[in-house]
Amino acid sequence: MKISTLTATVITAIGIIFTADTVEAQTPFEIEGPITRIQGQRNLYVMGVHIRVPNGTPISSPSATGLSLKDDLKGDPLPGRPQKGFLKGTAIVIGTIDDVTGVLTADDVFTEPAENVLVGTVSDVTGGVISVNGLPTVALQDVRIPFAGYMNNFGTPAPVELITVGTPVGVEGYYSTSDKALYMFLMEVEGVFDPNVPAVGITRAQGRTDQGKLEVRGGVTGITGPQTLELRDAANPNGPVIDTLTVAEDPAIPGTAEFRFRPEGVVIPEEVLVTNTTTPSTATFPVVIQ
């Protein structure tokens, strides 16, 4: 669940748009709740509140971007759900209120059928179905909220054939009452990786443009000994190095190491690239601007 500082924002941040003939005041808003109705391509109702969604407004799910109201959010039922699209699911919408007309206009829409999380251990792997705490899981194949893959806590791939009973996992998705299963878009598997395939994973990237501070966290797997890593702007992969560090192999989990870049006084990129120059492998990740 997203918690905003909306109250303070409403009190202190009123945007004024000046035109040649008018002065229009706009107040920020944020709404989180069930999708109660979708009308056409531009009208979304959350908890019955009408929100205009202009053409080009970013609409995303936990694992997909570029969605549309009519074709995706009100399209065919998602697997295991009787409702059309994301109806009766949750939407988080941020935007502005026209203080003259009272019309709410979205700047960004995030949606998911439900916010169901399962944390525990693998209890069964019969027939290719992974059950967690006794509940079967199903990898989503729908392009509107696709399964992002089996990943480990280092941010690198976890081969499904290495996932066994007793493995600690965390699963995110939505529960189907008809199928008695959790349809998942992500499964994080603790400590499972391919020791023969070097990989870089990024689990977090955030920056402050006002202070020039950048933080990038993740891990490397399938390695031996110390590793030298370089951080760059993903838009310029052959450009200047933002930061460099060397990490030691973790004796507690051989073949792995965790890293944390924290450069200051830098230009914050939209996406970062981390390169392991010792055991060649790379990863990219979008930066969350704070």
C-alpha positions as CSV (number, residue, x, y, z in Angstrom):
1,M,0.0,0.0,0.0
2,K,1.3,3.4,-0.9
3,I,1.2,6.1,1.8
4,S,1.4,9.7,0.6
5,T,2.1,13.0,2.3
6,L,-1.0,14.2,0.6
7,T,-2.4,16.3,3.5
8,A,0.8,18.4,3.6
9,T,0.9,18.6,-0.2
10,V,-2.6,19.8,-0.4
11,I,-2.0,22.6,2.2
12,T,1.4,23.7,0.9
13,A,1.6,22.9,-2.8
14,I,-1.0,24.6,-5.0
15,G,0.1,24.9,-8.6
16,I,-0.8,28.0,-10.5
17,I,-1.0,27.8,-14.3
18,F,-0.8,31.3,-15.9
19,T,-2.3,31.9,-19.4
20,A,-2.8,35.2,-21.3
21,D,-6.4,35.6,-20.2
22,T,-7.0,33.3,-17.1
23,V,-5.5,32.1,-13.9
24,E,-6.3,28.5,-13.1
25,A,-5.6,26.9,-9.7
26,Q,-4.9,23.2,-9.5
27,T,-4.6,21.1,-6.3
28,P,-2.8,17.8,-6.2
29,F,-4.8,14.6,-5.3
30,E,-4.1,10.9,-4.7
31,I,-6.7,8.2,-4.6
32,E,-6.2,4.5,-3.8
33,G,-9.2,2.1,-3.8
34,P,-11.2,-0.3,-5.9
35,I,-12.0,0.3,-9.5
36,T,-15.8,0.6,-9.6
37,R,-16.3,1.6,-13.2
38,I,-14.5,2.3,-16.5
39,Q,-16.3,4.3,-19.2
40,G,-14.8,4.5,-22.7
41,Q,-11.1,5.4,-23.1
42,R,-10.9,8.4,-20.8
43,N,-13.2,7.9,-17.7
44,L,-12.1,6.0,-14.6
45,Y,-14.1,5.6,-11.4
46,V,-12.3,4.7,-8.2
47,M,-14.5,4.2,-5.1
48,G,-17.1,5.9,-7.3
49,V,-15.0,9.0,-7.8
50,H,-14.8,10.1,-11.4
51,I,-11.3,10.7,-12.8
52,R,-10.5,11.9,-16.3
53,V,-7.6,10.0,-17.9
54,P,-6.2,12.1,-20.8
55,N,-4.6,10.4,-23.8
56,G,-1.0,9.5,-23.1
57,T,-1.4,9.2,-19.3
58,P,0.9,6.4,-18.0
59,I,-1.1,3.4,-16.9
60,S,0.8,0.5,-15.4
61,S,0.5,-2.8,-13.5
62,P,3.2,-4.3,-11.3
63,S,4.9,-5.9,-14.3
64,A,3.6,-4.0,-17.4
65,T,3.4,-0.4,-18.7
66,G,1.6,1.3,-21.6
67,L,-1.8,-0.1,-20.7
68,S,-5.1,1.4,-21.8
69,L,-8.4,1.9,-19.9
70,K,-10.8,0.3,-22.5
71,D,-8.7,-2.4,-24.0
72,D,-6.7,-3.5,-21.0
73,L,-8.2,-2.4,-17.7
74,K,-11.7,-3.2,-19.0
75,G,-10.6,-6.0,-21.5
76,D,-11.0,-9.7,-21.2
77,P,-11.0,-11.2,-17.7
78,L,-7.6,-11.9,-16.2
79,P,-6.8,-15.6,-15.5
80,G,-8.7,-16.9,-12.5
81,R,-11.0,-13.8,-12.3
82,P,-14.6,-13.5,-13.5
83,Q,-14.5,-9.7,-13.8
84,K,-13.5,-7.8,-17.0
85,G,-9.8,-6.7,-16.9
86,F,-8.9,-5.0,-13.6
87,L,-12.5,-4.1,-12.5
88,K,-12.9,-4.4,-8.8
89,G,-9.1,-4.5,-8.5
90,T,-7.1,-1.6,-6.9
91,A,-6.0,1.6,-8.6
92,I,-3.7,4.2,-7.3
93,V,-4.1,7.5,-9.1
94,I,-2.3,10.8,-8.7
95,G,-3.2,14.0,-10.5
96,T,-4.7,17.4,-10.1
97,I,-8.1,18.9,-9.3
98,D,-9.3,21.9,-11.2
99,D,-10.3,24.2,-8.4
100,V,-12.8,26.0,-10.6
101,T,-14.7,23.0,-12.1
102,G,-13.8,20.3,-9.5
103,V,-12.7,17.9,-12.3
104,L,-10.0,15.4,-11.3
105,T,-7.4,14.7,-14.0
106,A,-5.0,11.8,-13.7
107,D,-1.2,12.2,-14.2
108,D,-0.4,8.6,-13.5
109,V,-2.4,5.4,-12.9
110,F,-1.2,2.2,-11.3
111,T,-3.4,-0.9,-11.0
112,E,-3.4,-4.5,-9.8
113,P,-6.2,-7.0,-9.4
114,A,-5.3,-7.4,-5.7
115,E,-2.4,-7.0,-3.4
116,N,-1.9,-10.5,-2.3
117,V,1.5,-11.6,-0.8
118,L,2.6,-15.1,0.2
119,V,5.9,-15.5,2.2
120,G,7.1,-18.8,3.5
121,T,8.7,-22.0,2.1
122,V,8.1,-24.2,-0.9
123,S,5.8,-27.1,0.3
124,D,5.5,-29.0,-3.0
125,V,6.8,-29.0,-6.6
126,T,4.7,-31.8,-8.0
127,G,4.0,-31.7,-11.8
128,G,5.8,-28.4,-12.2
129,V,3.5,-26.6,-9.9
130,I,5.2,-24.8,-7.0
131,S,3.1,-24.7,-3.9
132,V,4.0,-22.3,-1.0
133,N,2.7,-22.9,2.4
134,G,0.3,-25.5,0.8
135,L,-1.1,-23.0,-1.7
136,P,-0.4,-23.7,-5.5
137,T,1.0,-20.8,-7.5
138,V,0.5,-20.1,-11.2
139,A,2.9,-18.0,-13.3
140,L,0.8,-15.3,-15.1
141,Q,1.0,-15.4,-18.9
142,D,-1.2,-12.4,-19.5
143,V,0.7,-9.4,-21.1
144,R,-1.2,-7.0,-18.9
145,I,0.5,-8.3,-15.7
146,P,3.0,-10.9,-16.9
147,F,5.2,-13.1,-14.7
148,A,8.5,-11.4,-14.3
149,G,10.4,-14.6,-13.6
150,Y,11.9,-16.5,-10.7
151,M,14.4,-14.1,-9.1
152,N,16.6,-14.4,-6.1
153,N,17.4,-11.9,-3.3
154,F,20.4,-10.8,-5.3
155,G,18.3,-9.7,-8.2
156,T,19.6,-12.4,-10.6
157,P,17.6,-15.3,-12.1
158,A,16.8,-18.3,-9.9
159,P,16.6,-21.5,-12.1
160,V,13.2,-23.1,-11.5
161,E,14.7,-26.6,-11.6
162,L,16.8,-25.7,-8.5
163,I,13.8,-24.6,-6.4
164,T,13.1,-27.4,-4.0
165,V,10.8,-28.2,-1.0
166,G,11.9,-26.1,1.9
167,T,13.3,-23.2,-0.1
168,P,12.3,-19.8,1.4
169,V,10.3,-17.7,-1.1
170,G,8.1,-14.6,-1.4
171,V,5.3,-14.4,-3.9
172,E,3.3,-11.5,-5.2
173,G,0.1,-11.6,-7.2
174,Y,-3.6,-12.2,-6.7
175,Y,-5.6,-15.1,-5.3
176,S,-8.3,-16.9,-7.4
177,T,-11.2,-18.1,-5.4
178,S,-12.3,-20.3,-8.3
179,D,-9.0,-22.0,-8.9
180,K,-7.8,-21.9,-5.3
181,A,-4.4,-20.7,-6.4
182,L,-2.2,-17.6,-6.3
183,Y,-1.6,-16.2,-9.8
184,M,1.8,-14.6,-9.5
185,F,3.7,-11.9,-11.3
186,L,6.8,-12.4,-9.2
187,M,8.5,-15.0,-7.1
188,E,11.6,-14.2,-5.1
189,V,13.6,-17.2,-4.1
190,E,16.1,-17.0,-1.3
191,G,19.7,-17.9,-2.2
192,V,19.0,-19.9,-5.4
193,F,21.2,-19.2,-8.4
194,D,23.1,-20.9,-11.2
195,P,26.7,-21.2,-10.0
196,N,27.9,-21.7,-13.6
197,V,26.4,-18.5,-15.0
198,P,27.8,-15.1,-13.9
199,A,25.1,-12.5,-13.4
200,V,24.5,-9.0,-12.1
201,G,21.3,-8.1,-10.4
202,I,20.0,-4.7,-9.3
203,T,17.3,-4.6,-6.6
204,R,17.1,-0.9,-5.9
205,A,18.1,2.4,-7.7
206,Q,17.0,5.8,-6.3
207,G,18.3,9.3,-6.7
208,R,17.9,12.8,-5.4
209,T,18.3,15.3,-8.3
210,D,18.4,18.3,-5.9
211,Q,21.4,16.8,-4.0
212,G,23.0,14.8,-6.8
213,K,22.9,11.7,-4.6
214,L,22.5,8.2,-6.2
215,E,22.1,4.8,-4.5
216,V,22.2,1.5,-6.3
217,R,21.9,-1.8,-4.6
218,G,22.1,-5.4,-5.8
219,G,24.3,-8.5,-6.1
220,V,26.4,-10.6,-8.3
221,T,26.2,-14.4,-8.5
222,G,28.1,-17.2,-10.2
223,I,31.4,-15.6,-9.2
224,T,34.7,-16.5,-7.6
225,G,36.8,-14.1,-5.5
226,P,36.7,-10.3,-5.5
227,Q,34.7,-8.5,-8.2
228,T,35.1,-5.0,-9.7
229,L,31.9,-3.3,-10.6
230,E,31.3,-0.1,-12.6
231,L,28.2,2.1,-12.6
232,R,27.2,4.1,-15.6
233,D,24.2,5.9,-17.2
234,A,22.4,3.1,-19.2
235,A,21.7,5.7,-21.9
236,N,25.4,6.0,-22.5
237,P,26.8,2.5,-21.8
238,N,30.3,3.4,-23.2
239,G,30.4,6.7,-21.5
240,P,32.0,7.9,-18.3
241,V,32.0,5.8,-15.2
242,I,29.8,7.3,-12.4
243,D,31.4,5.1,-9.7
244,T,33.5,2.0,-9.2
245,L,33.8,-0.4,-6.3
246,T,35.2,-3.8,-5.5
247,V,33.2,-6.4,-3.6
248,A,34.4,-9.6,-1.8
249,E,32.8,-13.0,-2.3
250,D,30.5,-13.8,0.6
251,P,32.0,-16.8,2.5
252,A,28.5,-17.6,3.9
253,I,27.0,-18.0,0.4
254,P,29.9,-18.9,-1.9
255,G,29.6,-17.6,-5.4
256,T,27.8,-14.4,-4.4
257,A,28.4,-10.9,-3.3
258,E,26.2,-7.9,-2.6
259,F,27.0,-4.3,-3.6
260,R,25.9,-0.8,-2.8
261,F,26.9,2.3,-4.8
262,R,26.4,5.7,-3.1
263,P,28.0,8.4,-5.3
264,E,27.3,12.1,-4.6
265,G,27.5,15.2,-6.7
266,V,26.4,13.4,-9.9
267,V,23.8,13.9,-12.6
268,I,21.0,11.4,-11.8
269,P,20.3,9.2,-14.9
270,E,16.8,7.8,-15.7
271,E,18.3,4.3,-15.8
272,V,21.6,2.8,-14.5
273,L,23.9,0.2,-15.9
274,V,26.1,-2.0,-13.6
275,T,28.9,-3.9,-15.2
276,N,31.0,-6.6,-13.6
277,T,34.4,-6.2,-15.3
278,T,36.0,-9.2,-13.4
279,T,33.4,-11.8,-14.4
280,P,31.7,-10.2,-17.4
281,S,28.0,-9.6,-16.9
282,T,25.7,-6.5,-16.8
283,A,22.3,-5.3,-15.6
284,T,20.2,-2.2,-16.0
285,F,17.5,-0.8,-13.8
286,P,15.2,2.4,-13.8
287,V,16.0,5.0,-11.2
288,V,13.3,6.1,-8.8
289,I,13.6,9.9,-8.3
290,Q,12.9,11.1,-4.8
